[in-house]
């Protein structure tokens, strides 16, 4: 078995190669090949569907529960503020620069190294399956959600995202609403008591002021924000329709369907219609007393609730979000991750799972 030091060095080298291989969502075919090569080099059988690649531990036992390790290898497109080449991986002052280094390449290669460390172990309490998934950034149909049908029943999961290796034991869900408010079209010079723009004011105020009753200890309240408004094309024409977009961040006390039904009951009318783009991106959580979480706490890691969305949203099992890197760096210009964050991340993953996978 390779030493942790060797696995770590190889993981960092893989991350450099991933950075230098463009992998926008739904265009990850070349980074999928790099991940396949990791498994080939380590003599680990793997499977692939679209641009998702996954593998099981050597002594998989269908009578044992299964732990999923997951992170993604797609990236957003680089923003215009980059001064570095986003596809050039280089180290400066201990920082590894490049697009996707922090989100979520560091977590992905750390989990690959961790999985490889445990691959040949015969006496694990759980099976392990690792999925390097595609289309996370776009919530695409051919991402992790498309792989679940191929996997055994999952008892729990670790989703690798930049959390500074702290334990995100809950994550808010996302509900995006398209709201259409109707009125009567007219010439702006004439009196019109049914201006669709004015009709939106009560709706906007409702989204601003309404408070859902259940507040999560970890994630806080449900948060609703009107983020877009669109109406009219000419200065002298009152539009018949005004359209709003509302971003709703859902805590772990509600399902997206429950939130949607409540909103419709309060907002829908003969003038207003609310449509949800998707109900699938639900909140997720894991019990703070779960042995996996407690194994992390024993290593000095802290717990918190995450406001950002990840592939946890498509999982049906309890899940923990955890990985090297820092979330505020994600999607920023000149993205980077510290080399020591990857080194420490792999060691913490291994130490935590050694405790958890030894328990009966």
C-alpha positions as CSV (number, residue, x, y, z in Angstrom):
1,X,0.0,0.0,0.0
2,X,1.3,3.5,-0.9
3,X,2.2,5.8,2.0
4,X,0.0,8.8,2.7
5,X,2.9,11.0,1.7
6,X,3.1,9.4,-1.8
7,X,-0.7,9.4,-2.2
8,X,-0.7,13.1,-1.3
9,X,2.0,14.0,-3.8
10,X,0.2,12.1,-6.5
11,X,-3.1,13.8,-5.6
12,X,-1.5,17.2,-5.9
13,X,0.0,16.3,-9.3
14,X,-3.5,15.1,-10.4
15,X,-5.0,18.4,-9.4
16,X,-2.5,20.3,-11.5
17,X,-3.4,18.2,-14.5
18,X,-7.1,18.7,-13.8
19,X,-6.6,22.5,-13.6
20,X,-4.9,22.5,-17.0
21,X,-7.7,20.5,-18.6
22,X,-10.8,22.6,-19.3
23,X,-13.9,20.9,-17.8
24,X,-16.9,23.2,-17.9
25,X,-20.2,21.6,-16.9
26,X,-21.2,18.9,-19.5
27,X,-17.8,19.3,-21.1
28,X,-15.8,17.2,-18.6
29,X,-14.8,14.3,-20.9
30,X,-11.1,15.0,-20.7
31,X,-10.9,15.3,-16.9
32,X,-13.0,12.1,-16.7
33,X,-10.1,10.4,-18.5
34,X,-7.6,11.8,-16.0
35,X,-9.7,10.3,-13.2
36,X,-9.9,7.0,-15.0
37,X,-6.1,7.1,-15.3
38,X,-5.8,7.5,-11.5
39,X,-7.8,4.3,-11.0
40,X,-5.8,2.5,-13.7
41,X,-2.5,3.5,-12.1
42,X,-3.7,2.2,-8.7
43,X,-5.1,-1.0,-10.2
44,X,-8.7,-0.1,-9.2
45,X,-11.6,-1.2,-11.4
46,X,-14.0,1.6,-12.2
47,X,-17.2,2.4,-14.1
48,X,-18.2,5.4,-16.1
49,X,-21.5,6.9,-17.3
50,X,-21.4,10.1,-19.3
51,X,-18.6,12.1,-17.5
52,X,-19.2,10.5,-14.1
53,X,-16.6,8.0,-12.9
54,X,-17.0,5.7,-9.9
55,X,-15.3,2.8,-8.1
56,X,-15.9,0.5,-5.1
57,X,-13.6,-0.8,-2.4
58,X,-12.0,-4.1,-3.2
59,X,-13.8,-6.1,-0.6
60,X,-17.3,-4.8,-1.2
61,X,-19.8,-6.8,0.8
62,X,-23.5,-6.4,-0.1
63,X,-24.4,-7.2,3.5
64,X,-22.6,-4.1,4.8
65,X,-24.0,-0.5,4.6
66,X,-22.4,1.8,2.0
67,X,-20.6,5.1,2.4
68,X,-20.4,7.4,-0.6
69,X,-17.5,9.7,-1.1
70,X,-18.3,12.3,-3.8
71,X,-16.9,15.5,-5.3
72,X,-17.2,17.0,-8.8
73,X,-14.7,17.7,-11.5
74,X,-16.6,20.3,-13.5
75,X,-16.0,24.0,-13.2
76,X,-17.7,27.3,-13.9
77,X,-16.3,29.5,-16.6
78,X,-13.5,31.8,-15.5
79,X,-14.7,35.3,-14.8
80,X,-13.2,38.3,-16.6
81,X,-11.2,39.6,-13.6
82,X,-8.6,36.8,-14.0
83,X,-5.0,38.2,-14.3
84,X,-3.5,34.7,-14.3
85,X,-4.2,32.1,-17.0
86,X,-7.0,30.1,-15.4
87,X,-5.8,26.9,-17.0
88,X,-2.2,27.2,-15.9
89,X,-1.5,25.4,-12.6
90,X,1.4,27.0,-10.7
91,X,2.5,27.2,-7.1
92,X,3.4,30.5,-5.5
93,X,3.9,31.2,-1.8
94,X,2.3,27.8,-1.0
95,X,-0.7,28.5,-3.1
96,X,-1.7,26.3,-6.0
97,X,-3.5,28.6,-8.5
98,X,-5.9,27.6,-11.3
99,X,-9.6,27.3,-12.2
100,X,-11.3,24.7,-10.1
101,X,-8.4,24.3,-7.6
102,X,-10.5,25.3,-4.7
103,X,-14.0,24.4,-6.0
104,X,-13.7,21.5,-5.9
105,X,-10.5,20.0,-7.2
106,X,-8.8,20.0,-3.9
107,X,-11.6,18.1,-2.3
108,X,-11.9,15.7,-5.2
109,X,-8.2,14.7,-5.3
110,X,-8.1,14.4,-1.5
111,X,-11.1,12.0,-1.5
112,X,-9.5,10.0,-4.3
113,X,-6.3,9.7,-2.2
114,X,-8.4,8.7,0.8
115,X,-10.4,6.1,-1.1
116,X,-7.2,4.6,-2.5
117,X,-5.8,4.4,1.0
118,X,-8.7,2.3,2.2
119,X,-9.3,0.4,-1.1
120,X,-7.5,-2.8,-0.1
121,X,-8.7,-2.9,3.5
122,X,-10.7,-6.1,4.3
123,X,-12.1,-5.2,7.6
124,X,-14.1,-2.1,7.1
125,X,-17.5,-1.6,8.8
126,X,-18.9,0.0,5.6
127,X,-18.4,-0.4,1.9
128,X,-17.0,2.6,0.2
129,X,-18.0,3.9,-3.2
130,X,-16.4,7.1,-4.7
131,X,-18.0,9.1,-7.4
132,X,-16.2,11.8,-9.3
133,X,-19.3,13.6,-10.7
134,X,-20.0,15.9,-13.5
135,X,-22.4,18.8,-14.0
136,X,-22.5,19.9,-10.3
137,X,-22.1,23.6,-11.1
138,X,-25.0,23.5,-13.5
139,X,-27.2,21.0,-11.6
140,X,-27.3,19.1,-14.9
141,X,-29.3,16.0,-15.6
142,X,-26.1,13.9,-16.2
143,X,-24.5,14.6,-12.9
144,X,-24.5,12.7,-9.6
145,X,-28.3,12.4,-9.8
146,X,-27.9,10.2,-12.9
147,X,-25.4,7.9,-11.2
148,X,-27.5,7.0,-8.2
149,X,-29.5,4.5,-10.1
150,X,-26.3,2.5,-10.7
151,X,-25.2,2.4,-7.0
152,X,-26.3,0.2,-4.1
153,X,-28.4,1.7,-1.4
154,X,-26.4,4.5,0.4
155,X,-26.5,4.8,4.1
156,X,-24.5,8.1,4.2
157,X,-22.2,10.3,2.3
158,X,-19.3,12.7,2.5
159,X,-19.6,15.4,-0.2
160,X,-16.3,17.1,-0.9
161,X,-16.6,20.9,-1.1
162,X,-14.3,23.6,0.4
163,X,-15.2,23.9,4.1
164,X,-11.7,24.3,5.6
165,X,-12.2,20.7,6.7
166,X,-14.9,21.8,9.1
167,X,-18.1,19.7,9.3
168,X,-21.1,21.2,7.4
169,X,-23.8,19.0,9.0
170,X,-26.6,20.8,7.1
171,X,-27.0,22.6,3.8
172,X,-29.8,24.8,2.6
173,X,-31.9,23.7,-0.3
174,X,-32.7,25.9,-3.3
175,X,-36.1,26.8,-4.8
176,X,-36.1,29.2,-7.8
177,X,-39.5,30.7,-8.6
178,X,-40.8,32.4,-11.7
179,X,-43.6,34.8,-10.8
180,X,-45.9,36.2,-13.4
181,X,-48.0,39.3,-12.4
182,X,-50.7,40.3,-14.9
183,X,-52.3,43.7,-15.6
184,X,-53.9,45.5,-18.4
185,X,-51.8,47.0,-21.2
186,X,-52.5,50.6,-22.1
187,X,-51.0,53.9,-23.3
188,X,-49.0,55.5,-20.5
189,X,-50.9,58.8,-21.0
190,X,-54.2,57.3,-19.9
191,X,-55.3,56.4,-16.4
192,X,-54.8,52.6,-15.7
193,X,-55.7,51.2,-12.3
194,X,-54.4,47.7,-13.4
195,X,-50.7,48.4,-14.1
196,X,-48.9,45.1,-13.9
197,X,-45.8,46.7,-12.4
198,X,-47.8,48.3,-9.6
199,X,-49.6,45.0,-9.1
200,X,-46.2,43.4,-8.2
201,X,-45.7,45.7,-5.2
202,X,-47.9,43.6,-2.8
203,X,-46.2,40.4,-4.1
204,X,-42.7,41.8,-3.6
205,X,-43.7,43.0,-0.1
206,X,-45.0,39.6,0.7
207,X,-41.7,37.9,-0.3
208,X,-39.8,40.5,1.7
209,X,-41.9,40.3,4.9
210,X,-43.2,36.7,5.2
211,X,-41.5,34.5,7.8
212,X,-41.7,30.8,7.8
213,X,-42.4,29.5,11.3
214,X,-39.8,26.8,11.6
215,X,-36.3,28.0,12.2
216,X,-33.4,25.5,12.1
217,X,-30.8,25.4,14.9
218,X,-28.1,24.9,12.3
219,X,-29.4,26.7,9.1
220,X,-31.6,29.4,10.6
221,X,-34.7,30.6,8.9
222,X,-35.9,30.1,5.3
223,X,-34.7,33.1,3.2
224,X,-36.6,34.5,0.3
225,X,-35.1,37.1,-2.0
226,X,-36.6,38.8,-5.1
227,X,-33.5,38.8,-7.4
228,X,-34.9,39.8,-10.9
229,X,-37.7,41.9,-12.3
230,X,-38.6,42.3,-15.9
231,X,-41.4,44.3,-17.5
232,X,-42.1,46.6,-20.5
233,X,-40.3,47.5,-23.7
234,X,-41.5,51.0,-24.5
235,X,-41.6,54.1,-22.3
236,X,-45.1,55.0,-23.3
237,X,-46.8,51.5,-22.9
238,X,-48.0,50.0,-19.7
239,X,-47.1,46.3,-19.9
240,X,-49.6,43.5,-19.5
241,X,-47.2,41.3,-17.6
242,X,-44.4,41.8,-15.1
243,X,-42.1,38.9,-14.3
244,X,-40.2,38.3,-11.1
245,X,-37.6,35.7,-10.1
246,X,-37.4,34.7,-6.5
247,X,-34.5,32.8,-4.9
248,X,-35.6,30.7,-1.9
249,X,-33.0,29.1,0.4
250,X,-34.8,26.3,2.3
251,X,-33.7,25.1,5.8
252,X,-33.8,21.5,6.9
253,X,-37.2,21.9,8.6
254,X,-39.1,22.0,5.3
255,X,-39.1,20.2,2.0
256,X,-39.1,22.3,-1.2
257,X,-42.6,21.0,-1.9
258,X,-43.9,22.3,1.4
259,X,-42.4,25.7,0.9
260,X,-43.8,25.9,-2.7
261,X,-47.3,25.0,-1.6
262,X,-47.3,27.6,1.2
263,X,-46.1,30.3,-1.2
264,X,-48.8,29.4,-3.8
265,X,-51.5,29.6,-1.1
266,X,-50.4,33.1,-0.1
267,X,-49.4,34.6,-3.5
268,X,-51.4,32.9,-6.3
269,X,-54.5,34.8,-7.5
270,X,-56.3,35.7,-10.6
271,X,-53.4,38.2,-11.2
272,X,-50.4,36.3,-9.9
273,X,-49.0,32.9,-10.9
274,X,-46.0,31.2,-9.3
275,X,-44.1,28.4,-11.0
276,X,-41.1,26.5,-9.5
277,X,-38.3,25.7,-11.9
278,X,-37.5,22.5,-9.9
279,X,-38.4,20.9,-6.6
280,X,-35.4,18.6,-6.6
281,X,-32.7,20.7,-4.9
282,X,-33.7,20.0,-1.3
283,X,-31.9,20.8,2.0
284,X,-29.8,18.1,3.5
285,X,-28.4,17.2,6.9
286,X,-26.8,14.6,9.2
287,X,-27.4,14.1,12.9
288,X,-24.7,15.9,15.0
289,X,-24.5,12.7,17.1
290,X,-23.8,10.4,14.1
291,X,-20.6,8.5,14.6
292,X,-19.1,10.0,11.5
293,X,-19.6,13.5,12.8
294,X,-18.4,12.6,16.2
295,X,-15.2,11.1,14.7
296,X,-14.6,14.5,13.1
297,X,-15.4,16.4,16.3
298,X,-12.9,14.2,18.1
299,X,-10.3,15.5,15.7
300,X,-11.1,19.1,16.7
301,X,-13.4,19.9,13.7
302,X,-16.3,22.2,14.3
303,X,-19.9,21.9,13.0
304,X,-21.9,24.5,11.1
305,X,-24.7,24.9,8.6
306,X,-23.9,25.8,5.0
307,X,-25.9,28.3,2.9
308,X,-24.4,27.1,-0.4
309,X,-25.7,24.3,-2.6
310,X,-23.8,21.2,-3.6
311,X,-24.5,17.7,-4.8
312,X,-25.9,16.9,-1.4
313,X,-29.2,18.3,-2.7
314,X,-29.7,15.2,-4.9
315,X,-29.0,12.6,-2.2
316,X,-31.6,10.7,-0.3
317,X,-29.3,9.7,2.6
318,X,-27.7,11.6,5.5
319,X,-24.7,13.5,4.2
320,X,-21.8,15.6,5.5
321,X,-20.2,18.3,3.5
322,X,-16.4,18.6,4.2
323,X,-13.3,19.4,2.2
324,X,-10.1,21.4,2.0
325,X,-10.2,24.9,0.7
326,X,-12.4,27.9,1.6
327,X,-15.8,28.5,0.1
328,X,-15.4,32.3,-0.4
329,X,-12.6,31.6,-2.9
330,X,-14.9,29.6,-5.1
331,X,-15.7,31.3,-8.5
332,X,-13.3,34.2,-7.8
333,X,-10.6,35.5,-10.1
334,X,-7.2,33.8,-9.6
335,X,-8.7,31.0,-7.7
336,X,-6.3,29.0,-5.5
337,X,-5.9,26.4,-2.8
338,X,-3.1,26.1,-0.3
339,X,-0.9,23.0,-0.7
340,X,-1.0,22.5,3.0
341,X,-4.8,22.4,2.9
342,X,-4.7,19.4,0.6
343,X,-2.0,17.7,2.8
344,X,-4.0,18.3,6.0
345,X,-7.3,17.5,4.3
346,X,-6.1,14.0,3.2
347,X,-4.8,13.3,6.7
348,X,-8.0,14.5,8.4
349,X,-10.2,12.4,6.0
350,X,-8.1,9.3,6.7
351,X,-8.0,9.8,10.4
352,X,-11.7,10.4,10.6
353,X,-12.6,7.5,8.5
354,X,-10.1,5.2,10.3
355,X,-12.1,5.8,13.5
356,X,-15.5,5.6,11.8
357,X,-14.8,2.5,9.6
358,X,-13.3,0.7,12.6
359,X,-16.5,1.0,14.6
360,X,-19.1,-1.8,14.7
